[in-house]
Amino acid sequence: MVKSLFSKRRRERDPKIFFYSVVFVVLTLCLPGVNGCDWPLVQIADAATPDTIVEVVDKLPNETQENNASILIQGKIALFGACPPDDVTAIFNRVLFLSDAEGSNSKLCNSIEDVGGAIVVAQRGECNFFNKTINAWRANASALIVGNDESDLENALFPMGCPQEYDSLCNNMSIPSIMISSKDYQALKLIIAAHDARTLRMKVYARKHPSIDPASVIIWAMGVSIVVIASYLSAYTERNTAAGNVVGERGEVEGFDKNLPFQELNMGHALGFIVVSSGVLVFLFFFIRDLILILVVLYCFASISAFVSVATPLLERAFQSCAKKVHLWRLGRTSVSILVTLPLCIAIAVFWFVNRHQSSWVWILQDIMSASLCLHIISIVRFNDIKVCTVLLSLAVLYDIFWVFISPLLFSENVMIGVATGQGHDWTNGTDHDSPPEMIPMLLVVPKVLDWAGGVTLLGLGDVVLPGLLVSFALRVDNLKQKSALGGYFLYISFGYAVGLMFAILASLVMHMGQPALLYLVPCTLWPFLLLSWSRGELKEMWEGPFQREESDHHDASAAEENDCLDKDDLEQNASGADFDDSTRTTQAQGPECRQRLLD
């Protein structure tokens, strides 16, 4: 691959290198986010961050909460058991505080009588957390509050775990268990002692997350910007052809590499893509833990290739001196621009690989690498007709719906979630308590700013690339047909992509779970294009391919020009110097130009 990047002329690079080195990125489409409570092992927030509220109020059963002052205590939900409800659906229950008198069952290591739905408060120690929880559950408690006994760390919190031998029981536990700090436990004990146990009420609910975070706006802007910029880069040929410009050997007119090999998608690609994608997804589901490091390395190599291919021609346009050729031993002649961009992108990829789990700002490098991949793929992969585009995007939507919503019925696990998080198939039936799995990196990532739990907002590269190919097709059509902004397609389809991505983000916020974004993006982009072309009477042309006729006309003109040059060149060779007339002299003068054209 490196030698291909350093090849003497870019047109000599192997076209398959650029396409197949990054095609695996698109095979994993629409990777949704993960609910932290449903899968606490993948929470990005610090394990000590409180995520649950314990609200205590002194009130009679027929009184409303507003008539009484409440006390709020923050706690940490256990790694097993049920998730606490939200503050709207949570209800107040009686409180059963287990006395810490000598000889008492204050630590709930022994069974207790039926408590009739009360919330049990116990102290940490003597037995494991699961024993406390199962004793509370068998007593018909609605929740368990465990007070930390570490007096030297009065504010310490950590998620309570489950012993490996009880994993199957832990997975079926139906009540939430919450730890509170030693300081809050002592305060709660004083509150309970100062009030009548018959009127004291308590409820447990999850901390509220902000309705929207700036990270959602940022990742929306990133997705839209990448699609628009990549479409502009991919349409340089049609743009220059319409303007009557002649693109130079290094693409001087538009500043983008005209010699990059294009991959035109046909019906076989569209059908095979979904079949191969499904096969790869299932394979990764079962073996993702063993292959995740390989995927990360491939991601680094692919991003390096994409970064060089995108940045090199842009750098040469900005600085003409970077287009100069230099000779390198065993690599031949190469441009200064490649010598500048290649070490830079290698440094970015290596730094990201080494620090991807440590640095808080390394997500910026991942976004640069992912954006380069999207720009490169949309620039070199293209549709020539809307028929193939319609089939591919429609199948991609069905692909997302099946693997996100239907796969749990067949595999008893969500295949898409398993691959997205790096967890894969649970071969150990929940007994593996190793470090959290690594998520695949083929994503745009932005950390949340306002959310107390931290975390990130994600956008799969497939949600950028696949609709982006349609937006690119729309712009190429506009340039080829010399359509105005309002009379063309690009303005409406790019706006549709922005609206569809906004709907996908809003849906994930409302439903509190990751969404298959193509479910929103395809109707907002493909459907408007089909309706708009139908209303203009151009649907048949778009369905068959508007570029084929133009390419055929251009080919016929080129062939006629080539034949004309050959005839003139033969005439020049056969004519004698003594018999030259004015027309022959003109032909002789045009001979070298024709030869040069033929050589080009």
Secondary structure as the mmCIF struct_conf table of DSSP 4:
data_model
#
loop_
_struct_conf.conf_type_id
_struct_conf.id
_struct_conf.beg_label_comp_id
_struct_conf.beg_label_asym_id
_struct_conf.beg_label_seq_id
_struct_conf.end_label_comp_id
_struct_conf.end_label_asym_id
_struct_conf.end_label_seq_id
HELX_RH_AL_P HELX_RH_AL_P1 VAL A 2 LEU A 5
TURN_TY1_P TURN_TY1_P1 PHE A 6 PHE A 6
BEND BEND1 LYS A 8 ARG A 9
HELX_RH_3T_P HELX_RH_3T_P1 ARG A 10 GLU A 12
BEND BEND2 ARG A 13 ARG A 13
HELX_RH_AL_P HELX_RH_AL_P2 PRO A 15 TYR A 20
TURN_TY1_P TURN_TY1_P2 SER A 21 VAL A 22
HELX_RH_AL_P HELX_RH_AL_P3 VAL A 23 LEU A 27
BEND BEND3 THR A 28 THR A 28
TURN_TY1_P TURN_TY1_P3 GLY A 36 ASP A 38
BEND BEND4 TRP A 39 TRP A 39
HELX_RH_3T_P HELX_RH_3T_P2 PRO A 40 VAL A 42
BEND BEND5 ALA A 45 ALA A 45
TURN_TY1_P TURN_TY1_P4 ALA A 47 ALA A 48
BEND BEND6 THR A 49 THR A 49
STRN STRN1 THR A 52 ASP A 58
TURN_TY1_P TURN_TY1_P5 PRO A 61 ASN A 62
BEND BEND7 GLU A 63 GLU A 63
HELX_RH_3T_P HELX_RH_3T_P3 GLN A 65 ASN A 67
BEND BEND8 ASN A 68 ASN A 68
STRN STRN2 SER A 70 ILE A 77
BEND BEND9 LEU A 79 GLY A 81
HELX_LH_PP_P HELX_LH_PP_P1 ALA A 82 PRO A 84
TURN_TY1_P TURN_TY1_P6 ASP A 87 THR A 89
STRN STRN3 ASN A 93 PHE A 97
HELX_LH_PP_P HELX_LH_PP_P2 LEU A 98 SER A 99
BEND BEND10 ALA A 101 ALA A 101
TURN_TY1_P TURN_TY1_P7 GLU A 102 GLY A 103
BEND BEND11 SER A 104 SER A 104
TURN_TY1_P TURN_TY1_P8 SER A 106 LYS A 107
BEND BEND12 ASN A 110 ASN A 110
TURN_TY1_P TURN_TY1_P9 GLY A 116 GLY A 117
HELX_LH_PP_P HELX_LH_PP_P3 ALA A 118 ALA A 118
STRN STRN4 ILE A 119 GLN A 123
BEND BEND13 GLU A 126 CYS A 127
HELX_RH_AL_P HELX_RH_AL_P4 PHE A 129 ARG A 138
TURN_TY1_P TURN_TY1_P10 ALA A 139 ASN A 140
BEND BEND14 SER A 142 SER A 142
STRN STRN5 ALA A 143 GLY A 147
HELX_RH_3T_P HELX_RH_3T_P4 SER A 151 LEU A 153
TURN_TY1_P TURN_TY1_P11 GLU A 154 ASN A 155
HELX_RH_3T_P HELX_RH_3T_P5 GLN A 164 TYR A 166
HELX_RH_AL_P HELX_RH_AL_P5 ASP A 167 ASN A 171
TURN_TY1_P TURN_TY1_P12 ASN A 172 ASN A 172
BEND BEND15 ILE A 175 ILE A 175
STRN STRN6 SER A 177 ILE A 180
HELX_RH_AL_P HELX_RH_AL_P6 SER A 182 ALA A 193
TURN_TY1_P TURN_TY1_P13 ALA A 194 ALA A 194
BEND BEND16 HIS A 195 HIS A 195
TURN_TY1_P TURN_TY1_P14 ALA A 197 THR A 199
STRN STRN7 LEU A 200 ALA A 206
HELX_LH_PP_P HELX_LH_PP_P4 ARG A 207 PRO A 210
BEND BEND17 SER A 211 SER A 211
HELX_RH_AL_P HELX_RH_AL_P7 PRO A 214 SER A 234
TURN_TY1_P TURN_TY1_P15 ALA A 235 ALA A 235
HELX_RH_AL_P HELX_RH_AL_P8 TYR A 236 ALA A 243
TURN_TY1_P TURN_TY1_P16 GLY A 244 GLY A 244
TURN_TY1_P TURN_TY1_P17 GLU A 249 ARG A 250
TURN_TY1_P TURN_TY1_P18 GLU A 252 GLY A 255
BEND BEND18 PHE A 256 PHE A 256
TURN_TY1_P TURN_TY1_P19 LYS A 258 ASN A 259
BEND BEND19 LEU A 260 LEU A 260
HELX_LH_PP_P HELX_LH_PP_P5 PRO A 261 PHE A 262
STRN STRN8 GLN A 263 LEU A 265
HELX_RH_AL_P HELX_RH_AL_P9 MET A 267 ALA A 318
HELX_RH_3T_P HELX_RH_3T_P6 GLN A 320 ALA A 323
STRN STRN9 LYS A 325 LEU A 328
TURN_TY1_P TURN_TY1_P20 TRP A 329 LEU A 331
STRN STRN10 GLY A 332 SER A 335
HELX_RH_AL_P HELX_RH_AL_P10 VAL A 336 ASN A 355
TURN_TY1_P TURN_TY1_P21 ARG A 356 GLN A 358
TURN_TY1_P TURN_TY1_P22 SER A 360 VAL A 362
HELX_RH_AL_P HELX_RH_AL_P11 TRP A 363 ILE A 380
STRN STRN11 VAL A 381 PHE A 383
BEND BEND20 ASN A 384 ASP A 385
HELX_RH_AL_P HELX_RH_AL_P12 ILE A 386 ILE A 401
HELX_RH_PI_P HELX_RH_PI_P1 PHE A 402 ILE A 406
HELX_RH_AL_P HELX_RH_AL_P13 SER A 407 PHE A 411
BEND BEND21 SER A 412 GLU A 413
HELX_RH_AL_P HELX_RH_AL_P14 VAL A 415 THR A 421
TURN_TY1_P TURN_TY1_P23 GLY A 422 GLY A 422
BEND BEND22 HIS A 425 HIS A 425
TURN_TY1_P TURN_TY1_P24 TRP A 427 GLY A 430
BEND BEND23 ASP A 434 SER A 435
HELX_LH_PP_P HELX_LH_PP_P6 PRO A 436 ILE A 440
BEND BEND24 PRO A 441 PRO A 441
STRN STRN12 LEU A 443 PRO A 447
BEND BEND25 VAL A 449 LEU A 450
TURN_TY1_P TURN_TY1_P25 TRP A 452 ALA A 453
STRN STRN13 VAL A 456 GLY A 460
TURN_TY1_P TURN_TY1_P26 LEU A 461 LEU A 461
HELX_RH_AL_P HELX_RH_AL_P15 GLY A 462 LYS A 481
TURN_TY1_P TURN_TY1_P27 GLN A 482 GLN A 482
TURN_TY1_P TURN_TY1_P28 ALA A 485 GLY A 487
BEND BEND26 GLY A 488 TYR A 489
HELX_RH_AL_P HELX_RH_AL_P16 PHE A 490 MET A 511
TURN_TY1_P TURN_TY1_P29 HIS A 512 HIS A 512
BEND BEND27 MET A 513 MET A 513
TURN_TY1_P TURN_TY1_P30 ALA A 517 ALA A 517
HELX_RH_AL_P HELX_RH_AL_P17 LEU A 518 SER A 535
TURN_TY1_P TURN_TY1_P31 ARG A 536 GLY A 537
HELX_RH_AL_P HELX_RH_AL_P18 LEU A 539 GLU A 544
HELX_RH_AL_P HELX_RH_AL_P19 PRO A 546 ASN A 574
BEND BEND28 ALA A 575 ALA A 575
BEND BEND29 GLY A 577 GLY A 577
TURN_TY1_P TURN_TY1_P32 ALA A 578 ASP A 579
HELX_RH_AL_P HELX_RH_AL_P20 ASP A 582 LEU A 599
#
